[in-house]
Amino acid sequence: MSHGRSKPISITYETGPCFGRCPVYAVMVRPDGTGVFEGKRFTAVTGERKFTLSKAEYDAFAARLEPYRPATGEVRYDMGTPNCGNAPTDMPSVEVRWTRAIGDAQKLHFYYGCRRDNAAMADALGGAAELLPIAALIGPRP
């Protein structure tokens, strides 16, 4: 979706709740190697924790998400949108925001119930957080 746009000054990856014990958290990372994790529900830690990541970790995370970055504005894959079709309910979601400057951001919302028609995107988004050094903050998967 993106071609030749400037690099973001931060990427925020935020998971949404599901019916059950899905980890709900937000993580924001910057190319300078700084990050903030905020555990919300069903995570090993709750509240904010700062962390650092290597350039390679940031680059891998950014590259994993970049193909799904909207050219402008917001794109939603959700029940009832043309991007989704018939979807099961009670699945988790993820929202990714690429921010370059105040008021200049792109956002992607993806509901995992839309996976059937968007499997590659679901796999890329679902595995992106594993590229960051936050596994101990998220905790074991239920």
Secondary structure as UniProt FT lines:
FT   STRAND          10..15
FT   STRAND          24..29
FT   TURN            31..32
FT   STRAND          34..41
FT   STRAND          47..52
FT   HELIX           55..65
FT   HELIX           66..68
FT   STRAND          74..77
FT   TURN            79..80
FT   TURN            82..84
FT   STRAND          93..101
FT   TURN            102..103
FT   STRAND          104..111
FT   HELIX           112..117
FT   HELIX           119..128
FT   HELIX           129..131
FT   HELIX           135..138
//
